[in-house]
Amino acid sequence: MEAILITSPGGAEQLHIGIWETPVPQPHEILVKVAATAVNRADILQREGKYPPPQGASPILGLEMSGEVVATGSAVRKWKQGDLVFGLLPGGGYAEFAVIHEDMALPVPEHFSLTEAAAIPEVFLTAYQALQWLAHLQSGEQVLIHAGASGVGTAAIQLARQLEASQIIVTASASKHQICLDLGADQAIDYKSVDFQEAVLQHTDGQGVDVILDFIAAPYFVKNIQSLRRDGRLVLLASLGGGKIKDFDLRLLLQKRLQVIGSTLRARALDYQIQLTRDFSQFAMPLFSNGRLKPVIDRIFAWHEVREAHRYMESNQNAGKIVLAL
Ligand SMILES: NC(=O)c1ccc[n+]([C@@H]2O[C@H](COP(=O)([O-])OP(=O)(O)OC[C@H]3O[C@@H](n4cnc5c(N)ncnc54)[C@H](OP(=O)(O)O)[C@@H]3O)[C@@H](O)[C@H]2O)c1
């Protein structure tokens, strides 16, 4: 089969379409002819040689896909040839064919295109896991979502709305505010010109928010802690701004009884990911069907334009997902 391969670790110019062995489905796996995949920051790190795939995962990039089932493993009862599915992968999405465990695949909602379906798994499962499983966001609580216009941010805004957050505050570049507000955010902070901590305290009567989703890490850590109210939860999902902090006073955590939770979805055990997919599916699939949740696509590239797609993400221009159509 054809697949997008990496010549050697480095920049986007290292990506090219080459030939790779077609995967063979194990008893509980299905083989999918991939119609679309999507770009993730993890792909960029892996391309640079900084994020090796988990043990046993395909070395090919691609953490999600949509497509048509073309073969099923001997123990699969759930799917048949011709079914349209989408789902989260530990790798292998940037290819003509990919295998996925039968319980990790979800049916493509009726009125969705395959490109729309490919924009769902990574960001919606991550945001759902963060808000529901890790932060235990409760109805009536207030939430701050950093990088609100990112793929994960755009999913998190919509999910926080459905989980009945009383106020959703985001940080984002000013040009991306409208999309966040249209998706359900109540306040958008231009973190480049305004101190987000001051703005959050203003919007919450000086109390702070209950939950923060953060991808920036070190430069935001102290301000995040200051922006949380008592019993608040900070979920840390990436370290785009760096990972090391100096001179942090741990008593700030004690005084407000705060929780700091770190997580990476890709490294989780298969059983955990299956349970998350099941739980997410029960909650979210009816909401995708009735239009309360929607995948947010910034741009669709043809897969032979993968270098441009990676450079586009690296330039921080996107609001929502970057999809690769095969
Ligand atoms: N832990 C997990 O399980 C998990 C799962 C999925 C993704 N992630 C991580 O979550 C992050 C967001 O992913 P995504 O796919 O949603 O990203 P994305 O769509 O590429 O959006 C990232 C956005 O973050 C903003 N940003 C703010 N400060 C930044 C900085 N210092 N460096 C780079 N960008 C900065 C930029 O938007 P503005 O113009 O608004 O600043 C940028 O467009 C990534 O780091 C990804 O690896 C983690």
The ligand as an ORCA input file, in Angstrom:
! r2SCAN-3c Opt
* xyz 0 1
  N      -2.376     14.936     26.392
  C      -3.181     14.468     25.465
  O      -3.809     13.428     25.640
  C      -3.323     15.232     24.175
  C      -4.199     14.779     23.182
  C      -4.360     15.559     22.023
  C      -3.620     16.718     21.875
  N      -2.754     17.087     22.857
  C      -1.944     18.302     22.742
  O      -2.792     19.393     22.876
  C      -2.240     20.513     22.173
  C      -3.306     21.094     21.277
  O      -3.510     20.187     20.220
  P      -4.351     20.613     18.956
  O      -4.272     19.545     17.941
  O      -5.674     21.022     19.417
  O      -3.475     21.888     18.505
  P      -3.683     22.941     17.348
  O      -5.011     22.794     16.712
  O      -2.477     22.868     16.515
  O      -3.685     24.343     18.132
  C      -2.615     24.801     18.893
  C      -2.850     26.286     19.188
  O      -2.295     26.591     20.462
  C      -2.089     27.986     20.519
  N      -0.847     28.277     21.236
  C      -0.761     29.082     22.313
  N       0.469     29.129     22.768
  C       1.211     28.351     21.982
  C       2.576     28.028     21.977
  N       3.457     28.472     22.907
  N       3.020     27.213     20.999
  C       2.164     26.742     20.072
  N       0.830     27.028     20.050
  C       0.367     27.810     21.003
  C      -2.113     28.498     19.086
  O      -3.347     29.187     18.921
  P      -3.468     30.783     19.219
  O      -3.166     31.437     17.915
  O      -4.841     30.985     19.684
  O      -2.436     31.063     20.260
  C      -2.127     27.222     18.257
  O      -2.791     27.379     17.019
  C      -1.040     19.985     21.400
  O       0.140     20.295     22.100
  C      -1.265     18.494     21.408
  O      -0.063     17.751     21.313
  C      -2.591     16.373     23.996
*
